[in-house]
Amino acid sequence: MNSFCPVMWNEDPVPEDVKNCEDCGLYQQGARMIWGEGNPKAPIMIILDNPGAREDCEGNPMVCGTRQTLQKAVYEAGLDKEQIYVTYILKRQPKRAYDKEKTREICINHLYTQLEEQKPKLIVCLGNVAVQSFFQNPELEVKGLRGNFYQMNGYQTTVAYHPLAARRRPNLYPQLLEDMKLVESELRKHI
């Protein structure tokens, strides 16, 4: 039997027409734009708040803790990496303080463009920031929404705890895994 081993997911190139976007101001913090990773034609789009670390201190590619935990849950739920595409509300990793509400409001337009182009069958919002941004309601929390699917922005959408939260608080990992199993079960209905 194969065991889980974290791997680098292929990074999806940033479209040329938005590569140098300066609308939200995060470009001033020095982070490069990350459009997404995984299979752009995947039936499942996972939405996180923002990209995490991709290189270690020496500049070597690495699989950060968030991706390790997410990949483990995906694997244990019986999903294949080719069924997954990961993207973000913010397309750049914030390096210091920024106007969160304004920046998310601007950056989510890139996500809507991706949705129109990729047309995933299912969307999974991981963490409160992704949930609040995608559901357009700052009061919502994963805790009260998980375990169900919702029609949001024209897409069948569910939510789960952020992989980093599950990594830091291991008691949340079984719930993340349970939610990924819900996604796997729902995907089978669409195939």
N, C-alpha and C positions, 0 to 999 in steps of 0.2 A: 504494500500500500504506500502511496506517495505521502510524504509529510509536507507540512507547510514550510516554505522558505521565502522570505520577502524578496522582491525583485523590483528593479526600476521599471516603472511603466513608461512607455514611449510618450514623450512630450508632444502635444499637438502644436504645430507652428502657429504663431500669431498671424492673423490675416494682415497683409501689407497695408490695407487702408486704415487700420487702427493701431499698427505697431508702435507708432510714436505719439499715441494719444496723451494729451496733457490736461484733459478736462478736469480730472479730480484732484490734481496736484501731487499725487503719490510719486510721480516720476521724479520729483525734486528730492525724494528720499533715497534715490539711487537704486531702487529695486527694479529689476527688469520685469517686463510684462510676461505673465504665464497664462496662456489661453485655456489650457486643460491638459489632461493626460489620460492615456488609455486608448480605447477604440472609439474614434469619433462616430462610427456607425453603430455603436452599441445600443441595445434596447433600454438600458438603464443609465440614467444620468444622475450622478451623485453630486450634490451641491454642498460645498464647504464655505466657510466665511472668507478665507484668503489663502493663497499659497503658503506653504511652510518652507523650511530649509531644504535645499536641494544639493548643497555642497557643504562639505565640512570646512573647518578652518583653513585647511591647506588647498581648498578648491576642488577636492575630489568628489565625484558624484556619490550621493548617499541616499538611503531610504530612511526618511525621518520617522520618528515614533508614531506620528499620526498615520502615515501611510502603512507602516508595519501593522498597526492595530486594525486598520481598515482592511488591509489585504487578508489578515488572519480571519476576520469575521466573514469576509466574502468567501474565502476558501472553505471555512467550516460550515457555512450555510449551503454549500453545494453549488455556488455560482462560479462561472469560469471568468477569468480576467478579460476575455474577449467580449463579455456581456456588459462590461463596465466602462463608463467614461466619467472622469472626475473633473469638475470645473468649480468656479468660485464666484462669489458675489463681487469681491474685489479681485482684480486681475494682477495686482502687485502686492508683495508682502510689505505691510507697513513697518517702518524701522523706528518710528517715534510717533509722538502724538499727532493726531489729525482730526478734522471735523468728521466724526463717524457718520452722522446722519446724512450730511450733504454728500459725502464721498460715496456712501452706499447707494444713495438715490441716483447719482450720476453713473456709477459703474454697473448697476443692474441692467442698464440698457444693452451692454455687451452680452449679458446673459440672455436677454430676450432675443437678440440676434442669433445666438447659438441655437436656441430652442427652435426658432423658425427654420434654420438650416438643417439641423440634425433630427428633429422630430422624434425624440425618444418615446418609448412606450410607457415608461415609468420614471418618476423622479423621486429621489430620496434626499431630503434636506437634513443635513447632519449638524446639530447644535442650534442653540437659540438664535444666534445671529442670522444664520441661513434661513431658519424658519420665519423669523420676524420680517426679514427682508423679502423673501419670496411670497409669503402670505400677506404682506403689506399690513402688518398689525404688530406694533411694538409691545403689546401686552401678552402675546402668545408665548408658550413655553413647550418644549419637547415633552416634558413630564405629563402634561395634560392631553397631548395629541397622539402620542405614539400608540401603535397597535391598530391603526385604521388607515384607510386611504381616503383622500379628499380630492375633489376636482378644483385645481388651482391653476389659474391662467391657461385653462384649456387642457391641462395635463393631469393624469392620475398621479397623485403625489402622496407620499408618506414621510414620516419623520423618525429620527433616531438620535440618540445621544452622540455628541461629537466623539470621534475616536480618541482624541487626547484626553477628554474627560474620563472615558472608560479606561484609559491607560493609567491615569493618575488615581482613579478610584475604581479598583478592580471589581467592586461589587456592581458596577454599572455594565461591565462587559457582557454578562449573560443577557442583559436586556438589549444591548446592541446586537448581539448574535441572534436573539429572538426576532428582532426587527428585520434583520437581513434574511432570515428564514421566511418571514412574511413576504418579503420582496421576491424571493426565489419562488415561492408558492404562487404568487400573483403572476409572475412572468410566465409560468407554465400555462396559464389560462390564455395567454396571448400568442403562444407559439403554435 
